[in-house]
């Protein structure tokens, strides 16, 4: 069974940066869309950013201009560069791959202190 493995979360002060990475435990054929979602305590999971196989990106309004999603297709890896972090960015971040099946990571905690 394929697992998505996230890394790069942690604790950072407001205004700081983190870079998240997500890669599968083994190669996945034809990943159409890679994305990042997040879920804060007491809130629903929400979209952060997505990127298609052609490189088209989509961002939540709350992260536009601060976060950048990118992907390395040969490595089946997606990244999320997060700059100018705010306390409201605190959440568990999940990666998602949409291929023939829908894959989710286990989540990585991002905590931004004020």
C-alpha positions as CSV (number, residue, x, y, z in Angstrom):
1,X,0.0,0.0,0.0
2,X,1.4,3.4,-1.0
3,X,1.9,6.0,1.8
4,X,2.5,9.7,1.4
5,X,5.3,10.8,3.8
6,X,5.4,14.5,4.8
7,X,8.3,16.3,6.4
8,X,9.3,19.8,7.3
9,X,6.8,20.8,9.9
10,X,7.7,22.3,13.2
11,X,7.6,25.4,15.5
12,X,8.4,28.8,14.1
13,X,7.9,32.4,15.2
14,X,5.6,34.7,13.3
15,X,7.3,36.1,10.2
16,X,9.4,33.0,9.8
17,X,9.5,30.3,7.1
18,X,9.1,26.6,6.7
19,X,9.3,24.3,3.8
20,X,7.1,21.2,3.7
21,X,7.8,18.2,1.5
22,X,5.7,15.2,0.6
23,X,6.8,12.0,-1.3
24,X,5.2,8.6,-1.7
25,X,6.7,5.4,-0.2
26,X,6.8,4.1,-3.8
27,X,6.3,5.6,-7.2
28,X,2.7,6.5,-8.3
29,X,1.8,6.5,-11.9
30,X,0.3,9.7,-13.5
31,X,-0.3,12.0,-10.6
32,X,-2.7,14.6,-11.9
33,X,-2.9,17.1,-9.1
34,X,-0.8,17.4,-6.0
35,X,-2.0,19.6,-3.1
36,X,-1.7,20.7,0.4
37,X,-4.6,21.0,2.9
38,X,-4.6,22.0,6.5
39,X,-6.8,21.5,9.5
40,X,-6.7,23.7,12.6
41,X,-8.2,22.6,15.9
42,X,-11.9,22.8,15.9
43,X,-12.1,23.7,12.2
44,X,-12.7,21.8,9.0
45,X,-9.9,20.7,6.7
46,X,-9.3,23.4,4.1
47,X,-7.4,23.7,0.8
48,X,-4.1,25.5,1.0
49,X,-2.7,25.1,-2.5
50,X,-2.8,22.7,-5.5
51,X,-0.6,22.2,-8.6
52,X,-1.4,20.3,-11.7
53,X,0.9,18.0,-13.7
54,X,1.2,20.9,-16.1
55,X,2.3,23.3,-13.4
56,X,-0.9,25.3,-12.9
57,X,-1.3,26.5,-9.4
58,X,-4.2,27.5,-7.2
59,X,-4.0,29.1,-3.7
60,X,-6.3,29.9,-0.9
61,X,-6.8,33.6,-0.6
62,X,-5.3,33.5,2.9
63,X,-1.9,32.3,1.7
64,X,-1.6,34.0,-1.6
65,X,1.7,35.9,-1.9
66,X,3.2,34.1,1.1
67,X,3.1,30.4,0.2
68,X,4.5,28.7,-3.0
69,X,3.6,25.2,-4.1
70,X,5.9,23.3,-6.5
71,X,6.4,19.8,-7.6
72,X,9.2,17.5,-8.9
73,X,7.5,15.1,-11.3
74,X,10.3,12.6,-11.7
75,X,10.5,12.3,-7.9
76,X,6.8,12.3,-7.3
77,X,7.4,15.1,-4.7
78,X,5.4,18.2,-3.8
79,X,6.7,21.1,-1.8
80,X,5.1,24.0,0.0
81,X,7.4,26.9,0.8
82,X,5.7,29.0,3.5
83,X,7.0,32.5,4.2
84,X,5.8,35.3,6.4
85,X,4.0,32.8,8.6
86,X,1.2,34.0,10.9
87,X,-0.2,32.4,14.1
88,X,-3.4,31.7,12.1
89,X,-1.4,29.4,9.8
90,X,-1.0,27.0,12.8
91,X,-2.6,23.6,11.8
92,X,-1.8,20.1,10.7
93,X,-0.9,20.1,7.1
94,X,-1.7,17.2,4.8
95,X,-0.5,16.5,1.3
96,X,-2.8,14.9,-1.3
97,X,-2.1,13.2,-4.6
98,X,-4.9,12.7,-7.1
99,X,-4.0,9.9,-9.5
100,X,-6.0,6.8,-10.3
101,X,-6.7,6.8,-6.6
102,X,-6.8,9.6,-4.0
103,X,-3.8,9.5,-1.6
104,X,-3.4,11.4,1.7
105,X,-0.4,11.9,4.0
106,X,-0.6,11.4,7.7
107,X,-0.2,15.1,8.4
108,X,2.6,17.3,9.8
109,X,2.2,19.9,12.5
110,X,3.0,23.5,11.8
111,X,2.9,25.8,14.8
112,X,3.5,29.5,14.5
113,X,4.0,31.4,17.7
114,X,3.2,35.1,18.1
